[in-house]
Amino acid sequence: MIYLMLLETDEDRERFQKIYEENYLKMYYMALSMIKNPADAEDDVHKAFLSLAENFTKYSHLDNREISGLCISIVKNKTLNSIRDAGHYSEDELEKLILYDKNSQHDAAAMAEKKEREGRVKKALQEIPEVFRETLVLKYYYELSNKEIARIQGVSNKVVEMRLFRGKKKFREVWDEREK
């Protein structure tokens, strides 16, 4: 695996190999659900792992759960970049992309309602500052603890609490304005 050549120690190589094995399929399905092309999805997963390997020392303090959330975030961003670069979708179509959800329901009406609600939430989230959006996504989408978020973002628990408080406040303001 080419990524392993970027890592300095055998311990890092072993840990990276384990991370790869545990997260590859989740990352692939995330990318595939967004881009709908197996080859392109695989390319985006490769780009994500390459990025993770290049910055591996920066993430060495994270535990497996935090790394898993980070992997999903990286591949999602790489896939969105690929979609934008290819120019196959308009910005409105990008908003309509469905993110992979392993617990999705199979009831068409419930799925349509869920998709609509997720779209509204996603649009509202896009209107709040990035630092608050990232903190809210890590907390409520990836279900990470404040301590885990603090480690990922390299800040104190107090800063995470403040970002969550302010992020929720800003989200509510945007949401209430949109729902009028």
URTACOR-V441723 format. One record per pair of residues at least 12 apart in sequence whose ideal C-beta (glycine too) atoms are under 6 Angstrom apart, sorted by the first residue. I is the first residue (numbers start at 0). J is the second residue. Records with the same first field share a line. If there is no record, write none. Layout:
BEGIN
I = J / J
END
This chain:
BEGIN
2 = 48 / 52
5 = 52 / 53
6 = 55
11 = 55
18 = 66
22 = 67 / 70
26 = 44 / 70 / 74
27 = 40 / 44
28 = 99
29 = 71 / 74 / 99
30 = 43 / 44 / 74 / 78
32 = 99
33 = 78 / 96
34 = 78
43 = 74 / 77 / 78 / 81
44 = 74
46 = 77
47 = 73 / 74 / 77
50 = 73
60 = 150
65 = 147 / 151
68 = 141 / 143
123 = 173 / 174 / 177
126 = 173
127 = 169 / 170
131 = 162 / 165 / 166 / 169
134 = 162 / 163 / 166
135 = 166
145 = 159
END
